[in-house]
Amino acid sequence: MYISPLFTKSLAVARKITAEQNIFILSAKYGLLRLNDIIEPYNETLVGKSRAYLSDWGGKS
């Protein structure tokens, strides 16, 4: 799902420095994901969200 050049390069670096079970993806919609988590496609960003929204979003467990 995540295929941007920046993501691809970042993932390659992460795989060089740690085991895959230590790599997570921070998703604007789903929060913290493991590499093997399966999710539905979405179009969500945190850009432009209010401080209150970001604070609530960051407090999700």
mmJSON file of the N, C-alpha and C atoms, coordinates in Angstrom:
{"data_MODEL":{"atom_site":{
"group_PDB":["ATOM","ATOM","ATOM","ATOM","ATOM","ATOM","ATOM","ATOM","ATOM","ATOM","ATOM","ATOM","ATOM","ATOM","ATOM","ATOM","ATOM","ATOM","ATOM","ATOM","ATOM","ATOM","ATOM","ATOM","ATOM","ATOM","ATOM","ATOM","ATOM","ATOM","ATOM","ATOM","ATOM","ATOM","ATOM","ATOM","ATOM","ATOM","ATOM","ATOM","ATOM","ATOM","ATOM","ATOM","ATOM","ATOM","ATOM","ATOM","ATOM","ATOM","ATOM","ATOM","ATOM","ATOM","ATOM","ATOM","ATOM","ATOM","ATOM","ATOM","ATOM","ATOM","ATOM","ATOM","ATOM","ATOM","ATOM","ATOM","ATOM","ATOM","ATOM","ATOM","ATOM","ATOM","ATOM","ATOM","ATOM","ATOM","ATOM","ATOM","ATOM","ATOM","ATOM","ATOM","ATOM","ATOM","ATOM","ATOM","ATOM","ATOM","ATOM","ATOM","ATOM","ATOM","ATOM","ATOM","ATOM","ATOM","ATOM","ATOM","ATOM","ATOM","ATOM","ATOM","ATOM","ATOM","ATOM","ATOM","ATOM","ATOM","ATOM","ATOM","ATOM","ATOM","ATOM","ATOM","ATOM","ATOM","ATOM","ATOM","ATOM","ATOM","ATOM","ATOM","ATOM","ATOM","ATOM","ATOM","ATOM","ATOM","ATOM","ATOM","ATOM","ATOM","ATOM","ATOM","ATOM","ATOM","ATOM","ATOM","ATOM","ATOM","ATOM","ATOM","ATOM","ATOM","ATOM","ATOM","ATOM","ATOM","ATOM","ATOM","ATOM","ATOM","ATOM","ATOM","ATOM","ATOM","ATOM","ATOM","ATOM","ATOM","ATOM","ATOM","ATOM","ATOM","ATOM","ATOM","ATOM","ATOM","ATOM","ATOM","ATOM","ATOM","ATOM","ATOM","ATOM","ATOM","ATOM","ATOM","ATOM","ATOM","ATOM"],
"id":[1,2,3,4,5,6,7,8,9,10,11,12,13,14,15,16,17,18,19,20,21,22,23,24,25,26,27,28,29,30,31,32,33,34,35,36,37,38,39,40,41,42,43,44,45,46,47,48,49,50,51,52,53,54,55,56,57,58,59,60,61,62,63,64,65,66,67,68,69,70,71,72,73,74,75,76,77,78,79,80,81,82,83,84,85,86,87,88,89,90,91,92,93,94,95,96,97,98,99,100,101,102,103,104,105,106,107,108,109,110,111,112,113,114,115,116,117,118,119,120,121,122,123,124,125,126,127,128,129,130,131,132,133,134,135,136,137,138,139,140,141,142,143,144,145,146,147,148,149,150,151,152,153,154,155,156,157,158,159,160,161,162,163,164,165,166,167,168,169,170,171,172,173,174,175,176,177,178,179,180,181,182,183],
"type_symbol":["N","C","C","N","C","C","N","C","C","N","C","C","N","C","C","N","C","C","N","C","C","N","C","C","N","C","C","N","C","C","N","C","C","N","C","C","N","C","C","N","C","C","N","C","C","N","C","C","N","C","C","N","C","C","N","C","C","N","C","C","N","C","C","N","C","C","N","C","C","N","C","C","N","C","C","N","C","C","N","C","C","N","C","C","N","C","C","N","C","C","N","C","C","N","C","C","N","C","C","N","C","C","N","C","C","N","C","C","N","C","C","N","C","C","N","C","C","N","C","C","N","C","C","N","C","C","N","C","C","N","C","C","N","C","C","N","C","C","N","C","C","N","C","C","N","C","C","N","C","C","N","C","C","N","C","C","N","C","C","N","C","C","N","C","C","N","C","C","N","C","C","N","C","C","N","C","C","N","C","C","N","C","C"],
"label_atom_id":["N","CA","C","N","CA","C","N","CA","C","N","CA","C","N","CA","C","N","CA","C","N","CA","C","N","CA","C","N","CA","C","N","CA","C","N","CA","C","N","CA","C","N","CA","C","N","CA","C","N","CA","C","N","CA","C","N","CA","C","N","CA","C","N","CA","C","N","CA","C","N","CA","C","N","CA","C","N","CA","C","N","CA","C","N","CA","C","N","CA","C","N","CA","C","N","CA","C","N","CA","C","N","CA","C","N","CA","C","N","CA","C","N","CA","C","N","CA","C","N","CA","C","N","CA","C","N","CA","C","N","CA","C","N","CA","C","N","CA","C","N","CA","C","N","CA","C","N","CA","C","N","CA","C","N","CA","C","N","CA","C","N","CA","C","N","CA","C","N","CA","C","N","CA","C","N","CA","C","N","CA","C","N","CA","C","N","CA","C","N","CA","C","N","CA","C","N","CA","C","N","CA","C","N","CA","C","N","CA","C","N","CA","C"],
"label_alt_id":[null,null,null,null,null,null,null,null,null,null,null,null,null,null,null,null,null,null,null,null,null,null,null,null,null,null,null,null,null,null,null,null,null,null,null,null,null,null,null,null,null,null,null,null,null,null,null,null,null,null,null,null,null,null,null,null,null,null,null,null,null,null,null,null,null,null,null,null,null,null,null,null,null,null,null,null,null,null,null,null,null,null,null,null,null,null,null,null,null,null,null,null,null,null,null,null,null,null,null,null,null,null,null,null,null,null,null,null,null,null,null,null,null,null,null,null,null,null,null,null,null,null,null,null,null,null,null,null,null,null,null,null,null,null,null,null,null,null,null,null,null,null,null,null,null,null,null,null,null,null,null,null,null,null,null,null,null,null,null,null,null,null,null,null,null,null,null,null,null,null,null,null,null,null,null,null,null,null,null,null,null,null,null],
"label_comp_id":["MET","MET","MET","TYR","TYR","TYR","ILE","ILE","ILE","SER","SER","SER","PRO","PRO","PRO","LEU","LEU","LEU","PHE","PHE","PHE","THR","THR","THR","LYS","LYS","LYS","SER","SER","SER","LEU","LEU","LEU","ALA","ALA","ALA","VAL","VAL","VAL","ALA","ALA","ALA","ARG","ARG","ARG","LYS","LYS","LYS","ILE","ILE","ILE","THR","THR","THR","ALA","ALA","ALA","GLU","GLU","GLU","GLN","GLN","GLN","ASN","ASN","ASN","ILE","ILE","ILE","PHE","PHE","PHE","ILE","ILE","ILE","LEU","LEU","LEU","SER","SER","SER","ALA","ALA","ALA","LYS","LYS","LYS","TYR","TYR","TYR","GLY","GLY","GLY","LEU","LEU","LEU","LEU","LEU","LEU","ARG","ARG","ARG","LEU","LEU","LEU","ASN","ASN","ASN","ASP","ASP","ASP","ILE","ILE","ILE","ILE","ILE","ILE","GLU","GLU","GLU","PRO","PRO","PRO","TYR","TYR","TYR","ASN","ASN","ASN","GLU","GLU","GLU","THR","THR","THR","LEU","LEU","LEU","VAL","VAL","VAL","GLY","GLY","GLY","LYS","LYS","LYS","SER","SER","SER","ARG","ARG","ARG","ALA","ALA","ALA","TYR","TYR","TYR","LEU","LEU","LEU","SER","SER","SER","ASP","ASP","ASP","TRP","TRP","TRP","GLY","GLY","GLY","GLY","GLY","GLY","LYS","LYS","LYS","SER","SER","SER"],
"label_asym_id":["A","A","A","A","A","A","A","A","A","A","A","A","A","A","A","A","A","A","A","A","A","A","A","A","A","A","A","A","A","A","A","A","A","A","A","A","A","A","A","A","A","A","A","A","A","A","A","A","A","A","A","A","A","A","A","A","A","A","A","A","A","A","A","A","A","A","A","A","A","A","A","A","A","A","A","A","A","A","A","A","A","A","A","A","A","A","A","A","A","A","A","A","A","A","A","A","A","A","A","A","A","A","A","A","A","A","A","A","A","A","A","A","A","A","A","A","A","A","A","A","A","A","A","A","A","A","A","A","A","A","A","A","A","A","A","A","A","A","A","A","A","A","A","A","A","A","A","A","A","A","A","A","A","A","A","A","A","A","A","A","A","A","A","A","A","A","A","A","A","A","A","A","A","A","A","A","A","A","A","A","A","A","A"],
"label_entity_id":["1","1","1","1","1","1","1","1","1","1","1","1","1","1","1","1","1","1","1","1","1","1","1","1","1","1","1","1","1","1","1","1","1","1","1","1","1","1","1","1","1","1","1","1","1","1","1","1","1","1","1","1","1","1","1","1","1","1","1","1","1","1","1","1","1","1","1","1","1","1","1","1","1","1","1","1","1","1","1","1","1","1","1","1","1","1","1","1","1","1","1","1","1","1","1","1","1","1","1","1","1","1","1","1","1","1","1","1","1","1","1","1","1","1","1","1","1","1","1","1","1","1","1","1","1","1","1","1","1","1","1","1","1","1","1","1","1","1","1","1","1","1","1","1","1","1","1","1","1","1","1","1","1","1","1","1","1","1","1","1","1","1","1","1","1","1","1","1","1","1","1","1","1","1","1","1","1","1","1","1","1","1","1"],
"label_seq_id":[1,1,1,2,2,2,3,3,3,4,4,4,5,5,5,6,6,6,7,7,7,8,8,8,9,9,9,10,10,10,11,11,11,12,12,12,13,13,13,14,14,14,15,15,15,16,16,16,17,17,17,18,18,18,19,19,19,20,20,20,21,21,21,22,22,22,23,23,23,24,24,24,25,25,25,26,26,26,27,27,27,28,28,28,29,29,29,30,30,30,31,31,31,32,32,32,33,33,33,34,34,34,35,35,35,36,36,36,37,37,37,38,38,38,39,39,39,40,40,40,41,41,41,42,42,42,43,43,43,44,44,44,45,45,45,46,46,46,47,47,47,48,48,48,49,49,49,50,50,50,51,51,51,52,52,52,53,53,53,54,54,54,55,55,55,56,56,56,57,57,57,58,58,58,59,59,59,60,60,60,61,61,61],
"pdbx_PDB_ins_code":[null,null,null,null,null,null,null,null,null,null,null,null,null,null,null,null,null,null,null,null,null,null,null,null,null,null,null,null,null,null,null,null,null,null,null,null,null,null,null,null,null,null,null,null,null,null,null,null,null,null,null,null,null,null,null,null,null,null,null,null,null,null,null,null,null,null,null,null,null,null,null,null,null,null,null,null,null,null,null,null,null,null,null,null,null,null,null,null,null,null,null,null,null,null,null,null,null,null,null,null,null,null,null,null,null,null,null,null,null,null,null,null,null,null,null,null,null,null,null,null,null,null,null,null,null,null,null,null,null,null,null,null,null,null,null,null,null,null,null,null,null,null,null,null,null,null,null,null,null,null,null,null,null,null,null,null,null,null,null,null,null,null,null,null,null,null,null,null,null,null,null,null,null,null,null,null,null,null,null,null,null,null,null],
"Cartn_x":[0.824,0.0,0.869,1.907,2.796,3.908,3.888,4.835,5.588,5.456,6.144,7.655,8.409,9.867,10.468,9.953,10.473,10.217,9.009,8.701,9.583,9.718,10.517,11.963,12.545,13.924,14.026,13.07,13.084,12.971,12.116,11.954,13.234,13.902,15.163,16.21,16.283,17.235,16.851,15.574,15.119,15.463,15.281,15.583,17.07,17.914,19.363,19.801,19.037,19.515,18.762,17.648,16.9,16.091,15.608,14.768,13.375,12.703,11.385,10.366,10.459,9.484,9.648,10.729,10.954,10.581,10.044,9.691,8.176,7.784,6.367,6.11,4.863,4.429,3.441,3.614,2.683,1.668,0.43,-0.65,-1.562,-1.915,-2.831,-4.203,-4.619,-5.942,-5.925,-4.931,-4.939,-3.974,-3.161,-2.19,-0.957,-0.462,0.767,0.472,1.175,0.977,2.268,2.123,3.259,3.349,4.497,4.674,3.686,3.277,2.389,0.907,0.566,-0.838,-1.505,-2.706,-3.478,-4.541,-4.572,-5.516,-6.236,-7.341,-8.082,-7.423,-7.436,-6.907,-7.657,-6.939,-7.541,-6.818,-7.444,-6.845,-7.008,-6.086,-6.162,-4.774,-4.733,-3.47,-3.658,-2.572,-2.632,-2.33,-1.933,-1.615,-2.868,-2.733,-3.839,-4.801,-4.575,-5.46,-5.136,-6.132,-5.941,-5.082,-4.559,-3.765,-4.604,-5.858,-6.743,-6.932,-7.157,-7.318,-6.049,-4.902,-3.63,-3.369,-3.732,-3.564,-4.438,-5.684,-6.581,-6.066,-5.64,-5.127,-3.897,-3.016,-1.801,-2.06,-3.209,-3.548,-4.25,-4.536,-5.192,-4.287,-4.901,-4.09,-4.411],
"Cartn_y":[-1.188,0.0,1.254,1.266,2.428,2.227,3.039,2.813,4.067,5.154,6.381,6.144,6.903,6.762,6.981,7.977,8.236,7.045,6.5,5.348,4.158,3.891,2.752,2.862,4.051,4.263,4.156,4.727,4.657,3.214,2.439,1.035,0.256,0.536,-0.145,0.139,1.379,1.734,1.021,1.037,0.381,-1.107,-1.748,-3.19,-3.471,-2.504,-2.676,-2.57,-1.817,-1.548,-2.301,-2.958,-3.694,-4.82,-5.702,-6.808,-6.286,-6.979,-6.536,-6.42,-7.247,-7.159,-5.872,-5.141,-3.866,-2.662,-2.894,-1.815,-1.603,-0.348,0.014,1.138,1.248,2.322,3.174,4.476,5.395,5.858,5.433,5.717,6.801,7.761,8.826,8.273,7.2,6.643,5.551,4.672,3.485,3.548,4.587,4.668,3.829,3.125,2.357,0.983,0.653,-0.617,-1.414,-2.725,-3.604,-3.778,-4.206,-4.357,-5.335,-6.334,-7.347,-7.081,-5.958,-5.606,-5.33,-5.845,-5.618,-4.569,-3.531,-2.435,-2.136,-1.432,-0.965,0.321,0.529,1.792,2.997,4.099,5.311,6.532,7.663,8.928,9.881,9.811,10.579,11.148,12.345,12.969,13.741,13.972,14.781,16.25,16.532,17.901,18.764,19.879,20.823,20.527,19.462,19.135,20.056,20.317,21.204,20.532,21.355,20.814,19.867,20.217,19.365,18.011,18.028,16.768,15.932,16.545,15.825,15.274,16.029,15.57,14.327,14.401,13.237,12.052,12.312,11.258,10.598,11.397,10.883,10.094,10.308,9.605,8.282,7.926,6.641,5.505,4.428,3.246,2.123],
"Cartn_z":[0.0,0.0,0.0,0.799,0.871,-0.153,-1.221,-2.315,-2.741,-2.023,-2.423,-2.391,-3.192,-3.173,-1.779,-1.045,0.298,1.217,1.175,2.019,1.652,0.365,-0.091,0.386,0.263,0.718,2.235,2.946,4.412,4.894,4.256,4.626,4.359,3.259,2.948,4.022,4.474,5.542,6.834,7.181,8.413,8.396,7.251,7.145,7.298,6.975,7.125,8.585,9.384,10.746,11.842,11.485,12.514,11.886,12.717,12.265,11.909,10.989,10.531,11.653,12.688,13.781,14.586,14.356,15.04,14.185,12.992,12.074,12.106,12.247,12.275,11.29,10.87,9.973,10.746,10.674,11.325,10.291,10.452,9.514,10.07,9.22,9.652,10.004,9.351,9.61,10.671,10.634,11.483,12.669,12.749,13.837,13.535,14.532,14.395,13.797,12.714,12.017,11.952,11.975,11.691,10.178,9.681,8.241,7.612,8.344,7.761,8.026,8.639,8.855,7.507,7.348,6.135,6.433,5.613,5.811,4.498,4.631,3.459,2.94,1.642,1.103,1.685,1.829,2.366,1.843,1.973,1.596,2.775,3.695,4.937,5.22,5.732,6.105,7.409,8.088,9.311,9.022,7.778,7.389,7.498,8.188,8.315,9.447,10.197,11.328,12.504,13.316,14.468,15.534,16.415,17.536,18.388,18.596,19.406,18.731,17.425,16.69,16.805,16.584,16.647,18.041,19.06,20.428,20.687,20.247,20.395,19.593,18.358,17.486,18.123,18.679,19.297,20.566,21.184,22.423,22.203,20.933,20.657,21.073,21.505,21.841,20.901],
"occupancy":[1.0,1.0,1.0,1.0,1.0,1.0,1.0,1.0,1.0,1.0,1.0,1.0,1.0,1.0,1.0,1.0,1.0,1.0,1.0,1.0,1.0,1.0,1.0,1.0,1.0,1.0,1.0,1.0,1.0,1.0,1.0,1.0,1.0,1.0,1.0,1.0,1.0,1.0,1.0,1.0,1.0,1.0,1.0,1.0,1.0,1.0,1.0,1.0,1.0,1.0,1.0,1.0,1.0,1.0,1.0,1.0,1.0,1.0,1.0,1.0,1.0,1.0,1.0,1.0,1.0,1.0,1.0,1.0,1.0,1.0,1.0,1.0,1.0,1.0,1.0,1.0,1.0,1.0,1.0,1.0,1.0,1.0,1.0,1.0,1.0,1.0,1.0,1.0,1.0,1.0,1.0,1.0,1.0,1.0,1.0,1.0,1.0,1.0,1.0,1.0,1.0,1.0,1.0,1.0,1.0,1.0,1.0,1.0,1.0,1.0,1.0,1.0,1.0,1.0,1.0,1.0,1.0,1.0,1.0,1.0,1.0,1.0,1.0,1.0,1.0,1.0,1.0,1.0,1.0,1.0,1.0,1.0,1.0,1.0,1.0,1.0,1.0,1.0,1.0,1.0,1.0,1.0,1.0,1.0,1.0,1.0,1.0,1.0,1.0,1.0,1.0,1.0,1.0,1.0,1.0,1.0,1.0,1.0,1.0,1.0,1.0,1.0,1.0,1.0,1.0,1.0,1.0,1.0,1.0,1.0,1.0,1.0,1.0,1.0,1.0,1.0,1.0,1.0,1.0,1.0,1.0,1.0,1.0],
"B_iso_or_equiv":[0.0,0.0,0.0,0.0,0.0,0.0,0.0,0.0,0.0,0.0,0.0,0.0,0.0,0.0,0.0,0.0,0.0,0.0,0.0,0.0,0.0,0.0,0.0,0.0,0.0,0.0,0.0,0.0,0.0,0.0,0.0,0.0,0.0,0.0,0.0,0.0,0.0,0.0,0.0,0.0,0.0,0.0,0.0,0.0,0.0,0.0,0.0,0.0,0.0,0.0,0.0,0.0,0.0,0.0,0.0,0.0,0.0,0.0,0.0,0.0,0.0,0.0,0.0,0.0,0.0,0.0,0.0,0.0,0.0,0.0,0.0,0.0,0.0,0.0,0.0,0.0,0.0,0.0,0.0,0.0,0.0,0.0,0.0,0.0,0.0,0.0,0.0,0.0,0.0,0.0,0.0,0.0,0.0,0.0,0.0,0.0,0.0,0.0,0.0,0.0,0.0,0.0,0.0,0.0,0.0,0.0,0.0,0.0,0.0,0.0,0.0,0.0,0.0,0.0,0.0,0.0,0.0,0.0,0.0,0.0,0.0,0.0,0.0,0.0,0.0,0.0,0.0,0.0,0.0,0.0,0.0,0.0,0.0,0.0,0.0,0.0,0.0,0.0,0.0,0.0,0.0,0.0,0.0,0.0,0.0,0.0,0.0,0.0,0.0,0.0,0.0,0.0,0.0,0.0,0.0,0.0,0.0,0.0,0.0,0.0,0.0,0.0,0.0,0.0,0.0,0.0,0.0,0.0,0.0,0.0,0.0,0.0,0.0,0.0,0.0,0.0,0.0,0.0,0.0,0.0,0.0,0.0,0.0],
"pdbx_formal_charge":[null,null,null,null,null,null,null,null,null,null,null,null,null,null,null,null,null,null,null,null,null,null,null,null,null,null,null,null,null,null,null,null,null,null,null,null,null,null,null,null,null,null,null,null,null,null,null,null,null,null,null,null,null,null,null,null,null,null,null,null,null,null,null,null,null,null,null,null,null,null,null,null,null,null,null,null,null,null,null,null,null,null,null,null,null,null,null,null,null,null,null,null,null,null,null,null,null,null,null,null,null,null,null,null,null,null,null,null,null,null,null,null,null,null,null,null,null,null,null,null,null,null,null,null,null,null,null,null,null,null,null,null,null,null,null,null,null,null,null,null,null,null,null,null,null,null,null,null,null,null,null,null,null,null,null,null,null,null,null,null,null,null,null,null,null,null,null,null,null,null,null,null,null,null,null,null,null,null,null,null,null,null,null],
"auth_seq_id":[1,1,1,2,2,2,3,3,3,4,4,4,5,5,5,6,6,6,7,7,7,8,8,8,9,9,9,10,10,10,11,11,11,12,12,12,13,13,13,14,14,14,15,15,15,16,16,16,17,17,17,18,18,18,19,19,19,20,20,20,21,21,21,22,22,22,23,23,23,24,24,24,25,25,25,26,26,26,27,27,27,28,28,28,29,29,29,30,30,30,31,31,31,32,32,32,33,33,33,34,34,34,35,35,35,36,36,36,37,37,37,38,38,38,39,39,39,40,40,40,41,41,41,42,42,42,43,43,43,44,44,44,45,45,45,46,46,46,47,47,47,48,48,48,49,49,49,50,50,50,51,51,51,52,52,52,53,53,53,54,54,54,55,55,55,56,56,56,57,57,57,58,58,58,59,59,59,60,60,60,61,61,61],
"auth_comp_id":["MET","MET","MET","TYR","TYR","TYR","ILE","ILE","ILE","SER","SER","SER","PRO","PRO","PRO","LEU","LEU","LEU","PHE","PHE","PHE","THR","THR","THR","LYS","LYS","LYS","SER","SER","SER","LEU","LEU","LEU","ALA","ALA","ALA","VAL","VAL","VAL","ALA","ALA","ALA","ARG","ARG","ARG","LYS","LYS","LYS","ILE","ILE","ILE","THR","THR","THR","ALA","ALA","ALA","GLU","GLU","GLU","GLN","GLN","GLN","ASN","ASN","ASN","ILE","ILE","ILE","PHE","PHE","PHE","ILE","ILE","ILE","LEU","LEU","LEU","SER","SER","SER","ALA","ALA","ALA","LYS","LYS","LYS","TYR","TYR","TYR","GLY","GLY","GLY","LEU","LEU","LEU","LEU","LEU","LEU","ARG","ARG","ARG","LEU","LEU","LEU","ASN","ASN","ASN","ASP","ASP","ASP","ILE","ILE","ILE","ILE","ILE","ILE","GLU","GLU","GLU","PRO","PRO","PRO","TYR","TYR","TYR","ASN","ASN","ASN","GLU","GLU","GLU","THR","THR","THR","LEU","LEU","LEU","VAL","VAL","VAL","GLY","GLY","GLY","LYS","LYS","LYS","SER","SER","SER","ARG","ARG","ARG","ALA","ALA","ALA","TYR","TYR","TYR","LEU","LEU","LEU","SER","SER","SER","ASP","ASP","ASP","TRP","TRP","TRP","GLY","GLY","GLY","GLY","GLY","GLY","LYS","LYS","LYS","SER","SER","SER"],
"auth_asym_id":["A","A","A","A","A","A","A","A","A","A","A","A","A","A","A","A","A","A","A","A","A","A","A","A","A","A","A","A","A","A","A","A","A","A","A","A","A","A","A","A","A","A","A","A","A","A","A","A","A","A","A","A","A","A","A","A","A","A","A","A","A","A","A","A","A","A","A","A","A","A","A","A","A","A","A","A","A","A","A","A","A","A","A","A","A","A","A","A","A","A","A","A","A","A","A","A","A","A","A","A","A","A","A","A","A","A","A","A","A","A","A","A","A","A","A","A","A","A","A","A","A","A","A","A","A","A","A","A","A","A","A","A","A","A","A","A","A","A","A","A","A","A","A","A","A","A","A","A","A","A","A","A","A","A","A","A","A","A","A","A","A","A","A","A","A","A","A","A","A","A","A","A","A","A","A","A","A","A","A","A","A","A","A"],
"auth_atom_id":["N","CA","C","N","CA","C","N","CA","C","N","CA","C","N","CA","C","N","CA","C","N","CA","C","N","CA","C","N","CA","C","N","CA","C","N","CA","C","N","CA","C","N","CA","C","N","CA","C","N","CA","C","N","CA","C","N","CA","C","N","CA","C","N","CA","C","N","CA","C","N","CA","C","N","CA","C","N","CA","C","N","CA","C","N","CA","C","N","CA","C","N","CA","C","N","CA","C","N","CA","C","N","CA","C","N","CA","C","N","CA","C","N","CA","C","N","CA","C","N","CA","C","N","CA","C","N","CA","C","N","CA","C","N","CA","C","N","CA","C","N","CA","C","N","CA","C","N","CA","C","N","CA","C","N","CA","C","N","CA","C","N","CA","C","N","CA","C","N","CA","C","N","CA","C","N","CA","C","N","CA","C","N","CA","C","N","CA","C","N","CA","C","N","CA","C","N","CA","C","N","CA","C","N","CA","C","N","CA","C","N","CA","C"],
"pdbx_PDB_model_num":[1,1,1,1,1,1,1,1,1,1,1,1,1,1,1,1,1,1,1,1,1,1,1,1,1,1,1,1,1,1,1,1,1,1,1,1,1,1,1,1,1,1,1,1,1,1,1,1,1,1,1,1,1,1,1,1,1,1,1,1,1,1,1,1,1,1,1,1,1,1,1,1,1,1,1,1,1,1,1,1,1,1,1,1,1,1,1,1,1,1,1,1,1,1,1,1,1,1,1,1,1,1,1,1,1,1,1,1,1,1,1,1,1,1,1,1,1,1,1,1,1,1,1,1,1,1,1,1,1,1,1,1,1,1,1,1,1,1,1,1,1,1,1,1,1,1,1,1,1,1,1,1,1,1,1,1,1,1,1,1,1,1,1,1,1,1,1,1,1,1,1,1,1,1,1,1,1,1,1,1,1,1,1]
}}}
